[in-house]
């Protein structure tokens, strides 16, 4: 009895085994190429997600957040990858999106030109508190939108896979 049950016993069977092995190797190579291409396609389709939090009335932090957003957008664009960016301002950081106090209104408008899909979210809870304290209505810059609560918005974004960054 042959110790290798699948070993070919004659030249014809050996030739058939070699052809079968060649076909299996070729099929494996083709499969590996398909999987490799699929992985490359998946990497191209991957969307990066970033939420930048501005929570203090600090011009340097505001400028840093805008610079981080612009840099991330440009780097991913060069790679052919997409990125979703949202800047959320609450507490003292709401001044970033206030029409009357924003020290970075022009930079916000410029970033919108570079990345038209960037989202600017202003905390409505903070806006209401500031309006009560100051005794006047507060206007938010046109590029920004109100969200019910900044902390809730950031939580929702993190639950959707956004990376939290606080400049």
C-alpha positions in Angstrom: 0.0 0.0 0.0 1.3 3.4 -0.9 1.9 5.6 2.2 0.6 8.7 0.3 -2.9 7.9 -0.7 -3.2 10.7 -3.2 0.2 10.2 -4.7 0.1 9.3 -8.4 0.9 5.7 -9.2 1.9 6.0 -12.8 3.1 8.6 -15.3 -0.3 9.5 -16.6 -1.7 10.1 -13.1 1.4 12.1 -12.2 0.9 14.3 -15.2 -2.8 14.8 -14.3 -1.7 15.7 -10.7 0.7 18.3 -12.0 -2.0 19.9 -14.2 -4.4 20.0 -11.3 -1.7 21.6 -9.0 -1.0 24.2 -11.8 -4.7 25.0 -12.1 -5.0 25.3 -8.3 -2.0 27.6 -8.1 -3.3 29.7 -11.0 -6.8 30.0 -9.4 -5.2 30.9 -6.0 -3.2 33.7 -7.7 -6.2 35.0 -9.5 -8.2 35.0 -6.2 -5.3 36.8 -4.4 -5.2 39.5 -7.1 -9.0 40.0 -6.8 -8.8 40.3 -3.1 -5.8 42.7 -3.4 -7.7 44.9 -5.9 -10.8 44.9 -3.6 -8.7 46.0 -0.7 -7.1 48.8 -2.7 -10.6 49.9 -3.9 -11.9 49.8 -0.3 -9.0 52.1 0.8 -9.9 54.5 -1.9 -13.6 54.5 -0.9 -12.8 54.9 2.8 -14.0 58.2 4.2 -12.1 59.8 7.0 -14.2 61.7 9.5 -13.0 64.4 11.9 -14.8 66.5 14.4 -12.9 69.5 15.7 -14.1 71.0 19.0 -13.7 74.7 19.8 -14.9 75.2 23.4 -13.0 78.4 24.4 -13.1 82.0 23.4 -9.5 81.7 22.2 -8.5 83.1 18.8 -5.4 80.8 18.6 -7.6 77.7 19.1 -10.1 78.9 16.5 -7.3 79.5 14.0 -5.7 76.1 14.8 -9.0 74.3 14.3 -9.5 76.0 10.9 -5.9 75.3 9.9 -6.3 71.6 11.0 -9.4 71.3 8.9 -7.7 72.9 5.8 -4.6 70.7 6.2 -6.6 67.5 6.6 -8.8 68.3 3.6 -5.8 69.1 1.4 -3.7 66.0 2.4 -6.6 63.6 1.9 -7.5 65.2 -1.4 -3.9 64.7 -2.7 -4.2 61.0 -1.8 -7.5 60.7 -3.6 -9.3 60.0 -0.3 -12.4 61.8 1.0 -12.8 63.4 4.4 -15.8 64.7 6.3 -14.9 67.6 8.6 -17.2 69.3 11.1 -16.1 72.1 13.5 -18.4 72.3 16.6 -18.3 75.4 18.8 -19.9 75.6 22.2 -19.3 77.5 25.4 -16.9 80.4 24.9 -16.0 78.9 21.5 -19.3 80.0 20.1 -17.7 83.4 19.6 -16.0 81.8 16.6 -19.4 81.7 14.8 -21.0 84.9 16.2 -21.4 87.5 13.6 -20.6 90.3 16.0 -17.6 88.8 17.9 -15.9 86.3 15.6 -12.2 87.1 15.2 -12.0 84.4 12.4 -15.1 85.2 10.2 -12.9 85.7 7.1 -10.9 82.5 7.7 -14.2 80.6 8.1 -15.4 81.9 4.7 -12.0 81.1 3.1 -12.1 77.5 4.5 -15.6 77.1 3.0 -14.2 78.0 -0.4 -11.4 75.4 0.0 -13.7 72.7 1.3 -17.3 73.4 0.4 -18.5 70.3 2.4 -17.0 71.4 5.7 -19.7 71.8 8.4 -19.7 74.5 11.0 -22.0 73.7 14.0 -22.9 76.3 16.7 -24.4 75.2 20.0 -27.9 76.6 20.4 -27.8 76.0 24.2 -24.8 78.3 24.4 -26.4 80.9 22.1 -29.6 81.0 24.3 -27.5 81.4 27.4 -25.4 84.2 25.9 -28.6 86.0 24.7 -30.1 85.9 28.2 -26.8 87.1 29.7 -26.3 89.9 27.2 -30.0 90.8 26.8 -29.9 90.9 23.0 -30.3 88.5 20.1 -27.2 86.9 18.7 -26.7 86.4 15.0 -24.6 83.4 13.8 -22.5 83.8 10.7 -24.1 82.4 7.5 -21.6 79.6 7.1 -22.6 78.1 10.4 -25.7 76.2 11.4 -27.3 75.8 14.9 -27.4 72.4 16.6 -29.4 71.9 19.7 -26.3 71.2 21.9 -22.7 71.0 20.9 -21.9 68.2 23.3 -24.7 66.1 21.9 -23.6 66.8 18.3 -20.0 65.7 19.1 -21.3 62.6 20.7 -23.4 61.7 17.7 -20.5 62.3 15.4 -18.2 60.1 17.5 -20.8 57.4 17.4 -20.7 57.6 13.6 -16.9 57.0 13.6 -15.6 60.6 13.7 -12.2 61.2 15.3 -12.5 63.8 18.0 -9.8 66.5 17.9 -9.5 69.5 20.3 -6.9 71.9 18.9 
